[in-house]
């Protein structure tokens, strides 16, 4: 997910109302690193780095309970992936378009909302990033089961072999009992996909935040 004024507004409201902890979550199933996509282009070092990242984040509740050592080791591995992917067409062949489910992130606004969903009388669920390159569409979604969500819509364009640029269009906070709030996002940015296979994608954005996601089907609309 990427920073918006809407995220900041939600975080501000949450802090004003007090801090609540996120309810316990079930066990996440983490994918194996796929060996069926671009194995000729991706070196052994990169595959090992991805395997290490998956192991490091597997029990960190999407980043909520990551310690400094975990973050440092993940960032070091991501730096290696970024260096090795400089000359690769990482997001070619239409593989980027998908619904991606969050495994781990350093994005502070996302983690704050996940931790403090109780402030809004709900709980945090899955987090998704929907990318549809043909439609030029990006959706960042935090779900609040059974019926709530926070959805940020953006225009998207592929700007290079691993870079996408986006511009925020709208944001909606959907809470239980039909309480819906439109929030005014503004701004734009970019993210680089430094690794992608049939199962896993790893990206870093304009602020240096890292996103580790797993493929969860074709692009959906939330």
C-alpha positions in Angstrom: 0.0 0.0 0.0 1.1 3.5 -0.5 0.7 6.7 1.5 -2.3 9.0 1.1 -3.8 11.8 3.1 -6.6 9.5 3.8 -4.4 7.1 5.6 -2.9 9.9 7.6 -6.4 11.2 8.4 -7.5 7.8 9.7 -4.3 7.5 11.8 -5.0 10.9 13.3 -8.6 10.1 14.2 -7.4 6.8 15.7 -4.8 8.4 17.9 -7.4 11.0 19.0 -9.8 8.2 20.1 -7.2 6.1 21.8 -5.1 3.1 20.9 -6.5 -0.5 20.7 -4.7 -3.7 19.9 -5.5 -5.8 16.9 -7.3 -9.1 17.7 -5.3 -12.3 17.2 -5.2 -13.7 13.7 -5.1 -17.2 12.3 -2.1 -18.8 10.7 -1.2 -17.3 7.3 -0.1 -19.8 4.7 3.0 -18.5 3.0 3.8 -19.6 -0.5 6.9 -21.4 -1.7 9.0 -19.4 -4.1 8.0 -20.3 -7.7 10.6 -21.6 -10.0 8.5 -21.5 -13.1 8.8 -17.8 -14.1 12.0 -16.2 -15.4 14.3 -18.7 -13.7 16.8 -18.1 -16.6 16.9 -14.4 -15.8 16.8 -14.6 -12.0 20.1 -15.6 -10.4 20.6 -18.1 -7.6 21.4 -15.2 -5.2 18.0 -13.6 -5.9 16.1 -16.9 -5.4 17.9 -17.4 -2.1 17.1 -13.8 -1.0 13.4 -14.3 -1.7 13.4 -17.6 0.2 15.1 -15.8 3.2 12.5 -13.0 3.0 9.6 -15.4 3.1 11.1 -17.2 6.1 11.8 -14.0 7.9 8.2 -12.6 7.6 6.3 -15.8 8.0 5.4 -15.2 11.7 5.4 -11.4 11.8 1.7 -10.7 11.4 2.3 -8.7 8.2 4.9 -6.5 9.9 3.0 -5.8 13.2 5.4 -7.8 15.3 8.6 -7.3 13.3 11.7 -6.5 15.4 14.6 -4.3 14.2 16.7 -7.3 13.2 14.0 -8.8 11.0 13.4 -5.4 9.2 17.2 -5.0 8.7 17.6 -8.5 7.2 14.6 -8.1 4.9 15.8 -4.7 3.7 19.3 -6.1 3.0 17.7 -8.9 0.9 15.5 -6.4 -0.9 18.5 -4.3 -1.7 20.1 -7.3 -3.3 17.0 -8.0 -5.4 16.8 -4.4 -6.5 20.4 -4.5 -7.7 20.0 -7.8 -9.5 16.8 -6.7 -11.2 18.1 -3.5 -12.6 18.4 -4.9 -16.1 15.4 -7.2 -16.1 11.9 -6.8 -17.4 10.4 -7.8 -14.1 6.8 -6.7 -14.8 6.6 -7.8 -18.4 4.4 -10.5 -19.9 1.2 -9.3 -18.1 2.1 -11.1 -14.9 1.7 -7.9 -12.8 -2.1 -7.7 -13.1 -3.6 -9.6 -10.2 -5.1 -9.3 -6.8 -2.2 -9.5 -4.4 -2.6 -10.3 -0.7 -0.3 -8.7 1.9 2.2 -10.9 3.6 4.5 -8.2 5.1 5.2 -4.5 4.9 7.1 -1.6 6.5 4.4 0.9 5.5 3.6 2.7 8.8 0.1 3.9 7.9 -1.1 0.5 6.9 0.4 -1.1 10.1 -1.2 1.6 12.2 -4.7 0.9 10.8 -4.3 -2.8 11.2 -3.2 -2.4 14.8 -5.9 0.1 15.7 -9.0 -1.1 13.8 -10.7 -1.6 17.2 -11.0 2.1 17.5 -13.6 2.0 14.8 -15.6 -0.8 16.5 -14.3 -3.4 14.0 -11.2 -5.7 13.5 -8.6 -5.8 10.8 -8.8 -8.5 8.1 -6.9 -9.2 4.9 -5.0 -6.5 3.0 -5.0 -6.5 -0.8 -3.4 -4.6 -3.6 -5.2 -4.9 -6.9 -3.3 -4.1 -10.1 -4.9 -4.1 -13.5 -2.4 -2.7 -16.0 -4.8 -3.0 -19.0 -7.4 -0.8 -17.2 -4.7 1.5 -15.6 -6.2 0.7 -12.2 -4.7 0.3 -8.7 -6.7 -0.4 -5.6 -5.2 -0.6 -2.1 -7.6 -2.3 0.3 -7.7 -3.0 4.1 -10.7 -5.2 5.0 -12.7 -5.0 8.3 -14.7 -8.3 8.5 -17.4 -9.0 8.1 -18.4 -6.0 6.0 -16.1 -3.1 6.4 -13.1 -1.9 4.3 -10.8 1.0 3.6 -10.3 1.4 -0.2 -8.0 3.7 -2.0 -8.4 4.0 -5.8 -5.6 5.2 -8.0 -4.8 5.6 -11.7 -1.8 3.4 -12.7 0.6 3.3 -15.5 3.6 1.1 -16.2 6.6 3.5 -16.5 9.5 1.0 -17.0 10.5 -2.6 -16.9 9.9 -2.7 -13.1 8.4 0.7 -12.2 4.7 1.7 -12.0 3.5 5.3 -11.4 0.2 6.0 -9.7 -2.0 9.0 -8.9 -4.7 8.9 -6.2 -8.3 9.3 -7.2 -10.5 8.5 -4.2 -10.6 6.9 -0.8 -13.6 5.4 1.1 -13.8 4.1 4.6 -16.6 1.6 4.9 -17.6 0.7 8.5 -20.2 -1.6 9.9 -23.8 -0.6 10.0 -23.6 1.2 6.7 -21.3 4.0 7.9 -19.4 5.1 4.8 -17.0 8.1 4.7 -15.4 9.6 1.6 -11.9 10.9 2.3 -9.9 13.3 0.1 -6.7 11.6 -1.1 -4.2 13.6 -3.0 -0.7 13.1 -4.4 1.1 10.6 -6.5 4.1 8.3 -6.4 5.8 5.2 -7.8 6.8 1.7 -6.8 9.4 -0.7 -8.2 8.7 -4.4 -8.4 12.1 -5.9 -7.7 11.0 -9.5 -7.8 8.0 -11.4 -9.1 7.2 -15.0 -9.9 4.0 -17.0 -10.1 3.3 -16.7 -6.4 5.3 -13.9 -4.9 5.9 -10.2 -5.6 8.3 -7.9 -3.7 8.2 -4.1 -4.3 9.7 -1.0 -2.8 8.2 2.5 -3.2 9.2 6.1 -3.4 9.6 6.3 0.4 11.7 3.2 0.7 8.9 1.1 2.2 8.8 -2.6 1.3 5.8 -4.7 0.3 5.8 -8.5 0.2 2.6 -10.0 -1.4 1.3 -13.2 -2.7 -0.9 -13.7 -5.8 -4.6 -14.2 -4.9 -6.3 -14.5 -8.3 -7.1 -12.1 -11.1 -7.8 -8.4 -10.5 -10.9 -7.8 -8.5 -12.9 -4.7 -7.6 -13.6 -3.9 -4.0 
